[in-house]
Amino acid sequence: MRTAGNLLKRAPFLLSSTFRARRPFSQNVDIESSKSDLSKTVYIKPYTITSNEMVLSITPIKGKFGVKRDYISMVKNGSLLFEFIPQIRDAENRANLDWNNRKNYAMAVKSIGDILTMDLKALKTQDFKIEMTYSTITTKETKTLTIQKTKEEKEVLFTLKVETVQGNPSTYKIPISIGEFVVLQELTKYALPYLIGWNALLSAKLVEDEVQNYEYRPYQK
């Protein structure tokens, strides 16, 4: 009988720890404490940028592994999740997050390079515009994320446009500083190996822990 342990012996570096279901503004992963046999939960907060009317929350979503015949391998690449959350003001002008109207855009690995290619000099001296679009099957929405800046401006504008089959598109905008954009670039560079599973090459311990703690079902195309 094929077990995860047997698969691990054949491919000890192919699997890394996975995240559980996302929560707003956090994502968690099980790790084993060095002082205890109990599994601990660590909450990883996303990179969050706030303006007067909008909050932009950016979270790396790790790739998923699965069992293919007699080995364990990546079955789905991760993504960089951008969440646009409107802020509404109460009678005392206090900001509250409008969770019911939040929208997200999952940036695929193939599109991440568009963010990383912009160096600091280009950000300050050149005009640029990055636009990417995809459609969702479940919600039947078409989402377009635009990232743009002119050389005269000191901020980078993120715009998410969401269109449905019924029409009535909604638009979410938030300007971020050049410094915030550079931080996003650096965090994205760090997260990229996790999106495609290459982090598994560095730690057989994470591989072993995950195989023992999670049940895997054979992956089928």
C-alpha positions as CSV (number, residue, x, y, z in Angstrom):
1,M,0.0,0.0,0.0
2,R,1.4,3.4,-0.9
3,T,1.6,5.8,2.0
4,A,2.9,9.4,2.3
5,G,5.9,8.0,4.2
6,N,6.8,5.8,1.3
7,L,6.5,8.7,-1.1
8,L,8.6,10.9,1.2
9,K,11.5,8.4,0.9
10,R,11.3,8.6,-2.9
11,A,11.0,12.4,-3.0
12,P,12.0,13.9,0.3
13,F,12.3,17.5,-1.0
14,L,9.1,17.8,-3.0
15,L,6.7,18.9,-0.3
16,S,6.6,21.9,1.9
17,S,4.2,23.1,4.7
18,T,0.9,24.5,3.5
19,F,-1.4,27.2,4.8
20,R,-4.9,26.5,6.1
21,A,-7.9,28.4,4.9
22,R,-7.3,32.1,4.8
23,R,-8.8,34.6,7.2
24,P,-9.2,38.3,6.6
25,F,-5.8,40.0,7.0
26,S,-4.2,36.7,8.1
27,Q,-3.1,33.4,6.9
28,N,-1.9,30.6,9.2
29,V,0.5,27.7,9.0
30,D,1.2,24.8,11.4
31,I,4.8,24.6,12.7
32,E,6.2,22.2,15.3
33,S,7.5,23.9,18.5
34,S,11.0,23.0,19.6
35,K,9.8,22.9,23.2
36,S,6.7,20.9,22.7
37,D,5.2,18.1,20.7
38,L,2.1,20.2,20.1
39,S,1.5,21.8,16.8
40,K,1.4,25.6,17.0
41,T,-0.5,28.1,14.9
42,V,1.2,31.1,13.5
43,Y,-0.8,34.0,12.1
44,I,1.0,35.7,9.2
45,K,-0.4,39.2,8.5
46,P,-0.4,40.5,4.9
47,Y,1.3,43.7,3.8
48,T,-1.4,46.3,4.3
49,I,-1.6,49.8,2.9
50,T,-4.3,52.3,4.0
51,S,-5.7,55.5,2.4
52,N,-8.6,57.6,3.5
53,E,-11.1,55.6,1.5
54,M,-9.5,52.2,0.8
55,V,-7.4,49.5,2.3
56,L,-5.1,47.3,0.1
57,S,-4.2,44.0,1.6
58,I,-1.6,41.9,-0.1
59,T,-1.0,38.2,0.8
60,P,1.1,35.5,-0.8
61,I,-0.9,32.3,-1.3
62,K,1.3,29.3,-1.3
63,G,1.2,26.7,-4.0
64,K,-0.5,23.4,-3.3
65,F,1.1,19.9,-3.4
66,G,-0.6,16.6,-4.2
67,V,0.1,13.0,-4.8
68,K,0.6,12.0,-8.4
69,R,0.8,8.2,-8.8
70,D,4.0,7.4,-6.9
71,Y,5.4,10.8,-6.0
72,I,4.4,14.1,-4.4
73,S,4.6,17.3,-6.5
74,M,3.2,20.8,-7.0
75,V,-0.3,20.6,-8.5
76,K,-1.3,24.2,-8.3
77,N,0.8,27.3,-8.3
78,G,0.2,29.9,-5.7
79,S,-0.6,33.6,-6.3
80,L,-0.3,37.1,-4.9
81,L,-3.7,38.1,-3.6
82,F,-4.7,41.8,-3.7
83,E,-7.7,42.6,-1.6
84,F,-9.4,46.0,-1.9
85,I,-11.5,46.9,1.1
86,P,-13.5,50.1,1.2
87,Q,-13.5,52.3,4.3
88,I,-16.7,54.0,5.4
89,R,-17.0,56.8,7.9
90,D,-19.4,56.8,10.8
91,A,-21.0,59.9,12.4
92,E,-17.9,60.6,14.3
93,N,-15.7,60.3,11.2
94,R,-14.2,57.0,12.4
95,A,-13.1,54.6,9.6
96,N,-14.7,51.2,9.4
97,L,-13.9,48.5,6.9
98,D,-16.7,47.6,4.5
99,W,-16.1,43.8,4.3
100,N,-19.3,43.2,2.4
101,N,-18.0,45.1,-0.6
102,R,-14.4,44.0,-0.7
103,K,-13.0,42.6,-3.9
104,N,-9.8,40.7,-4.6
105,Y,-7.5,40.0,-7.5
106,A,-5.3,36.9,-7.5
107,M,-2.1,37.7,-9.5
108,A,-0.7,34.7,-11.2
109,V,3.0,33.9,-11.0
110,K,3.4,34.7,-14.7
111,S,2.3,38.3,-14.1
112,I,4.4,39.0,-11.0
113,G,7.5,39.8,-13.1
114,D,5.8,42.9,-14.3
115,I,6.0,44.3,-10.8
116,L,9.6,43.2,-10.2
117,T,11.0,44.7,-13.4
118,M,10.4,48.3,-12.3
119,D,13.5,49.6,-10.6
120,L,13.7,52.7,-8.4
121,K,15.1,54.9,-11.1
122,A,12.3,54.0,-13.5
123,L,9.7,54.5,-10.8
124,K,10.9,58.1,-10.4
125,T,11.6,59.1,-14.0
126,Q,9.4,57.1,-16.3
127,D,5.7,56.7,-17.1
128,F,4.5,53.2,-16.8
129,K,1.2,51.2,-16.9
130,I,0.7,47.6,-16.1
131,E,-2.7,46.0,-16.9
132,M,-3.8,42.4,-16.3
133,T,-7.2,40.7,-16.6
134,Y,-8.8,37.4,-15.8
135,S,-12.4,36.0,-15.6
136,T,-13.8,33.9,-12.7
137,I,-16.0,31.0,-13.4
138,T,-17.8,30.8,-10.0
139,T,-18.7,34.5,-9.7
140,K,-18.8,35.2,-13.5
141,E,-16.8,38.3,-13.0
142,T,-14.1,39.9,-15.2
143,K,-11.4,41.6,-13.1
144,T,-8.8,44.0,-14.4
145,L,-6.0,45.2,-12.2
146,T,-4.1,48.3,-13.4
147,I,-0.9,49.6,-11.9
148,Q,0.2,53.0,-13.2
149,K,2.3,56.1,-12.6
150,T,3.5,59.1,-14.5
151,K,6.9,60.6,-14.0
152,E,5.4,63.7,-12.5
153,E,3.4,61.9,-9.8
154,K,4.9,60.8,-6.5
155,E,2.5,57.8,-6.0
156,V,1.7,54.6,-7.8
157,L,-2.1,54.1,-8.5
158,F,-3.6,50.6,-8.1
159,T,-7.0,50.3,-9.7
160,L,-9.3,47.2,-9.7
161,K,-12.2,47.1,-12.1
162,V,-14.8,44.4,-11.6
163,E,-17.4,43.7,-14.3
164,T,-20.3,41.2,-14.1
165,V,-22.5,39.7,-16.7
166,Q,-25.3,42.1,-15.5
167,G,-23.1,45.1,-16.2
168,N,-22.7,47.9,-13.6
169,P,-18.9,47.6,-13.2
170,S,-17.4,48.7,-9.8
171,T,-14.0,50.4,-9.5
172,Y,-11.6,50.4,-6.5
173,K,-8.6,52.7,-6.4
174,I,-5.8,53.3,-3.9
175,P,-2.6,55.4,-4.4
176,I,0.5,54.0,-2.7
177,S,3.9,55.7,-2.2
178,I,7.0,54.8,-4.1
179,G,8.5,53.5,-0.9
180,E,5.5,51.3,-0.3
181,F,5.8,49.9,-3.9
182,V,9.4,49.1,-3.3
183,V,8.5,47.2,-0.1
184,L,5.9,45.3,-2.1
185,Q,8.6,44.3,-4.6
186,E,11.0,43.1,-2.0
187,L,8.3,41.0,-0.2
188,T,7.2,39.6,-3.5
189,K,10.8,38.5,-4.3
190,Y,10.9,36.7,-1.0
191,A,7.5,35.0,-1.4
192,L,8.0,33.9,-5.0
193,P,9.7,30.5,-4.3
194,Y,6.8,29.6,-2.0
195,L,4.3,30.3,-4.8
196,I,5.9,27.6,-7.0
197,G,7.0,25.2,-4.2
198,W,10.8,25.7,-4.5
199,N,11.0,26.4,-0.8
200,A,10.6,22.6,-0.3
201,L,14.1,22.1,-1.6
202,L,15.5,23.8,1.5
203,S,13.8,21.9,4.3
204,A,13.2,18.2,4.5
205,K,11.9,18.7,8.0
206,L,8.9,20.7,6.7
207,V,8.3,18.0,4.2
208,E,8.3,15.3,6.8
209,D,6.0,17.3,9.2
210,E,3.5,18.0,6.5
211,V,3.3,14.5,5.2
212,Q,2.6,13.2,8.7
213,N,0.1,15.8,9.6
214,Y,-2.0,16.1,6.5
215,E,-3.9,13.6,4.5
216,Y,-3.3,13.7,0.7
217,R,-5.5,12.4,-2.0
218,P,-4.1,11.4,-5.4
219,Y,-4.1,14.2,-7.8
220,Q,-5.7,13.7,-11.2
221,K,-5.6,15.9,-14.2
